[in-house]
Amino acid sequence: MPVKTAVIRAFRVLAVGEAFSWAALLAGMYFKWIAGTGELGVQVAGPIHGALSIGYGTAALALWRLQRWPFAVALFAGLSAVFPFATIAFERWAGNRGHLNDEQVLPARARATAGV
């Protein structure tokens, strides 16, 4: 499997995983601070969310280079990790606009000149 394809797949998986880990972390914070039942949820979900966020950011930086994203696209990818569930929205947006294509862009063939 080409590197670009592997990074795109990892980015898509990490985008969804990061969003679900946000949900788990928010639930853990609810139980810690509002319900007052303990810190276990935050202690479990916090490191998982942190690892997935770092992985997502690393994959986004790799795609910025591999896919030659404009700076604005890379910036939105990074900012989407800050807001809960925004990584899924960014992944969908980027996929719909062709920023997650793994097809290689080949140069157009030069036309043969007749009679030269």
VMD Tcl script that draws the C-alpha trace (Angstrom):
set ca {
  {0.00 0.00 0.00}
  {1.42 3.42 -0.92}
  {2.37 5.72 1.95}
  {-0.16 8.36 0.90}
  {-3.01 5.82 0.96}
  {-1.98 4.59 4.41}
  {-1.80 8.13 5.80}
  {-5.21 9.01 4.36}
  {-6.76 5.90 5.92}
  {-5.08 6.60 9.25}
  {-6.29 10.22 9.12}
  {-9.89 9.12 8.53}
  {-9.77 6.57 11.37}
  {-8.10 9.04 13.73}
  {-10.66 11.75 12.90}
  {-13.51 9.48 13.99}
  {-11.60 8.09 16.97}
  {-10.69 11.56 18.17}
  {-14.35 12.60 18.05}
  {-15.47 9.54 20.02}
  {-12.71 10.10 22.55}
  {-14.00 13.67 22.97}
  {-17.41 12.20 23.83}
  {-15.85 9.82 26.34}
  {-13.82 12.62 27.91}
  {-16.86 14.90 28.15}
  {-18.82 12.07 29.79}
  {-15.95 11.50 32.21}
  {-15.88 15.21 33.08}
  {-19.63 15.14 33.69}
  {-19.28 12.26 36.13}
  {-16.29 13.87 37.83}
  {-17.54 17.43 38.21}
  {-21.35 17.33 38.06}
  {-22.36 13.88 39.29}
  {-19.40 13.76 41.66}
  {-18.94 10.01 41.28}
  {-15.18 9.98 40.78}
  {-12.31 10.57 38.41}
  {-12.11 7.19 36.69}
  {-13.74 8.38 33.46}
  {-11.31 11.26 33.07}
  {-8.33 9.09 34.04}
  {-9.22 6.58 31.33}
  {-10.56 8.85 28.57}
  {-8.00 11.63 29.02}
  {-4.89 9.74 27.88}
  {-6.82 8.01 25.09}
  {-8.09 11.34 23.82}
  {-4.62 12.84 24.11}
  {-3.02 10.04 22.09}
  {-5.69 10.19 19.39}
  {-5.40 13.98 19.19}
  {-1.64 13.80 18.73}
  {-2.07 11.08 16.11}
  {-4.68 13.15 14.29}
  {-2.44 16.21 14.32}
  {0.52 14.20 13.07}
  {-1.54 12.69 10.25}
  {-2.86 16.15 9.33}
  {0.69 17.51 9.13}
  {1.74 14.54 7.00}
  {-1.19 15.10 4.64}
  {-0.41 18.80 4.43}
  {2.94 17.81 2.95}
  {1.88 14.72 0.97}
  {-1.27 16.24 -0.53}
  {0.18 19.76 -0.80}
  {-2.77 21.26 1.03}
  {-3.04 25.04 1.08}
  {-2.16 26.53 4.46}
  {-5.83 27.32 5.17}
  {-6.82 23.65 4.80}
  {-4.04 22.55 7.16}
  {-5.05 25.26 9.63}
  {-8.68 24.10 9.61}
  {-7.51 20.51 10.12}
  {-5.59 21.58 13.20}
  {-8.36 23.78 14.56}
  {-10.90 21.00 14.15}
  {-9.06 19.01 16.82}
  {-9.77 21.78 19.35}
  {-13.56 21.69 19.08}
  {-15.54 18.59 20.07}
  {-16.62 16.45 17.09}
  {-15.21 18.90 14.52}
  {-12.69 16.36 13.22}
  {-15.50 14.35 11.65}
  {-16.91 17.47 10.00}
  {-13.47 18.41 8.67}
  {-12.82 14.87 7.41}
  {-16.12 14.93 5.50}
  {-15.48 18.42 4.15}
  {-11.93 17.58 3.04}
  {-13.06 14.32 1.46}
  {-15.86 16.02 -0.49}
  {-13.46 18.64 -1.84}
  {-10.81 16.18 -2.97}
  {-8.24 16.93 -0.28}
  {-8.19 13.26 0.74}
  {-7.79 11.70 -2.72}
  {-5.00 9.19 -3.00}
  {-4.84 9.29 -6.78}
  {-1.56 10.49 -8.16}
  {-1.72 13.53 -10.36}
  {0.16 12.75 -13.53}
  {1.32 15.40 -15.98}
  {-0.66 15.71 -19.17}
  {0.91 13.97 -22.11}
  {2.54 16.22 -24.64}
  {0.72 16.20 -27.93}
  {2.65 14.86 -30.85}
  {3.25 17.50 -33.46}
  {2.29 16.37 -36.92}
  {4.98 16.69 -39.54}
  {7.78 17.90 -37.29}
}
mol new
graphics top color blue
foreach p $ca { graphics top sphere $p radius 0.5 }
foreach p [lrange $ca 0 end-1] q [lrange $ca 1 end] { graphics top cylinder $p $q radius 0.2 }
display resetview
